[in-house]
Amino acid sequence: MSLHQDAVVVDCHNDLILLVDHFDQRNQPGHFSDFWLPELRAGGVDVQILPICLEPAFQSEGGLRRTLLLVERIHRLAAEHSDDVAVCLTAAEIDAAVAAGKIALVIALEGAHGIGQDVALVRTLYRVGVRVVSMAHFGRTFLADGSGLDTTSRGRLTPQGIEALAEMEDLGIVFDISHLGLGGVDHVLELATRPFLATHSACLGITDIHRNLHDDHIKQIAQLGGVIGVAAAIPFFIDAQHPTADRVVDHIERIIEVAGIDHVGLGPDFIDDYYQQVYGGWIIPPEFAATTAHAEIARPSDLPRITDALVRRGFAEPDIRKILGENVLRVLRDVLRGSVTT
């Protein structure tokens, strides 16, 4: 068995549930079993953080309804494929699923539009299985400003955002800093008391794009025990001209130089070519969409290429295992305590 297949691999970010739902709506319910499940298996993925990212049409009054429908779809997907996947609510359930040879699914919110300004809904969403939450996507929510507003706003968390962060820490929800604007990142680093994730980010010191993190933020995230998942699958995060596995490892090495080996993981942010056709350039800006065609890390079955690149760079096996999944598992075990009475 190869090192990659033997290691526990955690993918911090794959938006696959939107495509599953898209095909459901067109009476093609086999998309997960036909495409994603074989891909996840081929990529050796043991734990999949599964974000719910709302299309723009649902980011206002339809946000909560759309969020709950997609949460329900994830639970149904797990029931339909119970031999292969399991929705996990605690670290113990994640460990049990992996030990049983299943892919552990952890439900996440990307943007938290469904919460609106009603912080009480954080607890409601916890009840239905959400365990990872980011407060904003590219734009503005009632909780925070997204990274797309960095040129016009240095907004910190709103009062509701401050309250929501405290509620997440109390419940045992992993906070996700990816997509948060620079002012919000600074504010979270002032307030947070528990480790959190940047589920799909990369290094501003290598690739200058608003979604990436500068070295000071990376260092401070590490000081809280957090982990940065490198967004390997979207070329403009890592290098639009050379989106290779080796370029992914450049970002991994930069994080290690700044923060240490215990604070880097994988958050590829896989977007299939058909995804772009379905959503018409919403996910990837049109000026960058063409770069996906020559990306070496384009789908889960490509993940072993990152391991191969790490081996070529001379990384020791224990360190490779940390990068592939053990670092993120540490955060999940720390935060997903499962001891809160809801």
C-alpha positions in Angstrom: 0.0 0.0 0.0 1.3 3.5 -0.9 2.0 6.1 1.7 -0.9 8.2 0.4 -3.4 5.4 0.6 -2.2 4.3 4.0 -2.3 7.8 5.5 -5.4 9.5 6.8 -6.3 12.1 4.2 -8.5 15.0 5.2 -9.9 17.3 2.5 -11.0 20.5 4.2 -13.1 21.8 1.3 -15.0 20.3 -1.6 -18.2 21.9 -2.8 -19.5 18.7 -4.3 -23.0 18.9 -2.7 -24.0 21.7 -5.0 -23.3 19.5 -8.0 -25.1 16.6 -6.4 -28.1 18.8 -5.9 -27.9 20.2 -9.4 -28.1 16.7 -11.0 -30.8 15.7 -8.6 -32.9 18.6 -9.9 -32.4 17.3 -13.4 -33.5 13.8 -12.5 -29.9 12.4 -12.5 -29.6 11.2 -8.9 -26.5 9.0 -9.5 -23.9 11.8 -9.7 -22.4 11.1 -6.3 -22.0 7.4 -6.8 -21.0 7.7 -10.5 -18.4 10.5 -10.1 -17.6 11.7 -6.6 -17.5 8.5 -4.6 -15.0 6.8 -7.0 -13.0 10.0 -7.1 -12.8 10.3 -3.3 -11.8 6.7 -3.0 -9.1 7.1 -5.7 -7.8 10.1 -3.9 -7.6 8.2 -0.6 -9.9 10.8 1.1 -10.9 9.6 4.6 -12.5 12.7 6.0 -14.4 15.2 3.8 -15.4 18.6 5.2 -18.5 19.3 3.1 -19.3 23.0 2.7 -22.7 24.5 1.9 -22.0 27.5 -0.3 -25.1 29.4 -1.4 -25.6 30.6 -4.9 -26.2 34.4 -5.1 -29.9 34.0 -5.7 -30.2 32.4 -2.2 -27.9 34.7 -0.3 -30.7 36.9 1.0 -34.2 35.9 2.0 -33.8 32.3 0.7 -30.6 31.6 2.6 -31.9 29.6 5.5 -34.3 27.5 3.4 -31.6 26.7 0.9 -29.1 25.9 3.7 -31.5 23.5 5.4 -32.4 21.8 2.1 -28.7 21.1 1.4 -28.1 19.9 5.0 -30.9 17.5 4.4 -29.5 16.4 1.1 -26.2 15.6 2.8 -27.9 13.5 5.4 -29.9 11.7 2.7 -26.7 11.1 0.7 -25.1 9.5 3.8 -28.2 7.2 4.2 -28.1 6.2 0.5 -24.4 5.4 0.7 -24.2 4.1 4.3 -21.6 1.5 3.4 -19.2 4.1 2.2 -19.8 7.4 4.0 -21.1 8.7 7.3 -22.1 12.1 8.6 -20.0 12.7 11.7 -20.9 15.0 14.5 -18.0 14.4 16.9 -14.3 13.5 16.7 -15.1 10.1 18.1 -17.5 9.5 15.2 -14.9 10.6 12.7 -12.4 8.2 14.1 -15.0 5.4 14.1 -16.0 6.0 10.5 -12.3 6.0 9.3 -11.6 2.9 11.3 -14.6 1.2 9.5 -13.3 2.2 6.1 -15.9 4.9 5.5 -15.4 8.4 4.4 -16.3 10.7 7.3 -18.5 13.7 6.2 -18.3 16.9 8.3 -21.0 19.4 7.4 -19.8 23.0 7.0 -21.3 26.4 6.1 -19.4 28.6 3.6 -20.6 32.1 4.2 -23.3 31.5 6.9 -25.9 33.5 4.9 -28.7 31.3 6.4 -27.9 32.7 9.8 -28.7 36.2 8.8 -28.6 38.4 12.0 -30.3 35.7 14.1 -27.4 34.3 16.1 -29.7 31.8 17.8 -29.7 29.9 14.5 -26.1 28.9 15.1 -27.4 26.5 17.7 -30.2 25.4 15.4 -27.7 24.6 12.7 -25.5 22.8 15.2 -28.5 20.6 16.1 -28.9 19.5 12.4 -25.3 18.6 12.1 -23.2 21.6 11.1 -19.8 21.5 12.6 -17.6 24.0 10.6 -18.7 27.6 9.8 -17.3 30.6 8.0 -19.0 33.9 8.4 -18.7 35.3 4.9 -18.0 34.4 1.3 -16.8 37.1 -1.1 -19.4 39.7 0.0 -21.0 41.0 3.2 -23.2 39.2 5.7 -24.8 40.3 8.9 -21.8 38.8 10.7 -18.8 39.9 8.8 -17.3 41.2 5.5 -15.8 38.7 3.0 -12.4 39.0 1.4 -13.9 40.4 -1.8 -14.5 43.7 0.0 -10.9 44.2 1.1 -10.4 47.1 -1.3 -13.4 49.0 0.0 -13.8 47.8 3.6 -11.6 46.8 6.5 -14.6 45.7 8.4 -14.3 43.8 11.6 -16.9 41.4 12.9 -20.3 42.9 13.5 -21.8 42.7 17.0 -23.7 39.6 15.8 -20.5 38.2 14.4 -18.8 38.6 17.8 -21.7 36.8 19.4 -21.7 34.1 16.8 -18.0 33.4 17.3 -18.5 33.0 21.0 -21.5 30.7 20.4 -19.5 28.5 18.0 -16.7 28.1 20.5 -19.2 27.3 23.3 -21.0 24.6 21.1 -17.9 23.1 19.6 -18.1 24.3 16.1 -14.8 24.8 14.2 -14.5 28.3 12.9 -13.3 28.7 9.3 -11.4 31.9 8.5 -11.1 31.3 4.8 -12.9 34.1 2.8 -13.0 36.4 5.8 -11.8 39.9 5.0 -8.5 41.2 6.4 -10.2 43.3 9.2 -12.3 40.3 10.2 -9.3 38.0 10.3 -7.5 40.5 12.7 -10.7 40.7 14.8 -11.1 36.9 15.1 -7.4 36.5 16.1 -8.1 39.0 18.9 -11.2 37.2 20.1 -10.6 33.5 19.5 -9.7 31.1 22.3 -9.8 27.8 20.4 -8.0 26.6 17.4 -9.7 27.1 14.0 -9.1 26.3 10.3 -8.5 28.2 7.2 -10.1 25.5 5.2 -9.0 26.6 1.7 -6.4 29.3 1.5 -2.8 29.8 0.4 0.1 32.2 0.9 -0.1 35.8 0.0 3.7 35.8 0.1 3.7 33.6 -2.9 0.5 34.4 -4.8 -0.9 37.9 -4.4 -4.6 37.5 -4.4 -7.1 38.8 -1.8 -8.2 35.3 -0.7 -4.7 34.3 0.5 -3.2 34.9 4.0 -0.1 36.9 4.8 2.6 35.5 7.0 1.6 37.4 10.1 -1.9 35.9 9.9 -0.5 32.4 9.3 1.8 32.7 12.3 -1.0 33.9 14.6 -3.4 31.1 13.4 -0.7 28.7 14.3 -0.2 30.2 17.8 -3.8 29.3 18.5 -3.2 25.8 17.3 -5.0 26.3 14.0 -4.3 24.8 10.6 -4.2 26.3 7.1 -5.6 23.9 4.4 -3.9 24.8 1.1 -6.3 25.5 -1.7 -4.6 23.4 -4.3 -7.2 23.0 -7.0 -8.0 26.6 -8.0 -5.1 27.8 -10.0 -5.2 31.5 -9.1 -4.8 30.7 -5.4 -1.4 29.0 -6.0 -0.2 30.2 -9.4 -2.4 30.7 -12.5 0.6 30.1 -14.8 1.9 27.0 -13.2 -0.8 25.2 -11.2 1.2 22.1 -10.4 1.6 19.8 -7.5 5.0 21.2 -6.9 3.5 24.7 -6.7 1.1 23.4 -4.0 4.1 22.1 -2.1 5.8 25.6 -2.4 2.8 27.0 -0.4 3.0 24.1 2.0 6.7 24.8 2.6 6.0 28.5 3.1 3.5 27.8 5.8 5.9 25.4 7.5 8.7 28.0 7.4 6.3 30.6 9.0 4.3 28.5 11.4 5.8 25.0 11.6 4.9 21.5 10.4 1.9 21.1 12.7 -0.2 23.9 11.0 -0.7 23.0 7.4 -3.1 20.7 5.6 -5.1 20.2 2.4 -8.1 22.2 1.3 -8.1 21.8 -2.4 -11.5 23.4 -3.2 -12.2 21.0 -6.1 -14.3 22.5 -8.9 -15.1 20.2 -11.8 -15.1 21.6 -15.3 -18.9 20.9 -15.5 -19.3 23.0 -12.3 -18.2 26.0 -14.3 -20.7 25.3 -17.0 -23.5 24.8 -14.5 -22.8 28.0 -12.6 -21.6 30.2 -15.5 -18.4 31.5 -14.0 -19.9 32.3 -10.6 -17.3 30.2 -8.7 -14.2 31.2 -10.7 -14.0 34.6 -12.2 -14.0 34.4 -16.1 -10.5 35.8 -16.4 -9.2 32.8 -14.4 -11.5 30.0 -15.5 -9.4 28.9 -18.5 -6.5 28.1 -16.1 -8.3 25.2 -14.7 -7.7 23.3 -17.9 -4.0 22.8 -17.1 -4.2 22.3 -13.3 -2.5 19.2 -12.1 -4.7 19.0 -9.0 -8.2 19.2 -10.5 -10.1 16.4 -8.8 -9.7 14.1 -5.7 -8.0 11.3 -7.7 -5.1 13.8 -8.3 -4.3 14.2 -4.6 -1.6 11.4 -4.6 0.4 13.8 -6.9 0.8 16.1 -3.9 2.2 13.2 -1.8 4.5 12.3 -4.6 5.8 15.9 -4.7 6.3 15.9 -1.0 8.3 12.7 -1.2 10.5 14.2 -4.0 11.2 17.2 -1.9 12.5 14.9 0.9 9.7 15.3 3.4 9.8 12.6 6.1 6.9 10.2 6.3 5.6 11.4 9.7 5.5 15.0 8.4 3.7 13.9 5.2 1.1 12.2 7.3 0.6 15.4 9.3 0.1 17.4 6.1 -2.3 14.9 4.6 -4.6 14.8 7.5 -3.2 14.4 11.0 -2.9 18.2 11.6 -6.6 18.9 10.7 -7.7 15.8 12.7 -6.0 17.4 15.8 -8.2 20.5 15.4 -11.3 18.5 14.9 -10.6 16.3 18.0 -9.9 19.4 20.0 -13.1 21.4 19.0 -15.7 18.7 18.1 -16.1 17.6 21.7 -19.6 16.4 21.5 -20.2 17.3 25.1 -22.5 20.3 24.7 -26.2 20.0 25.7 -28.2 21.6 22.9 
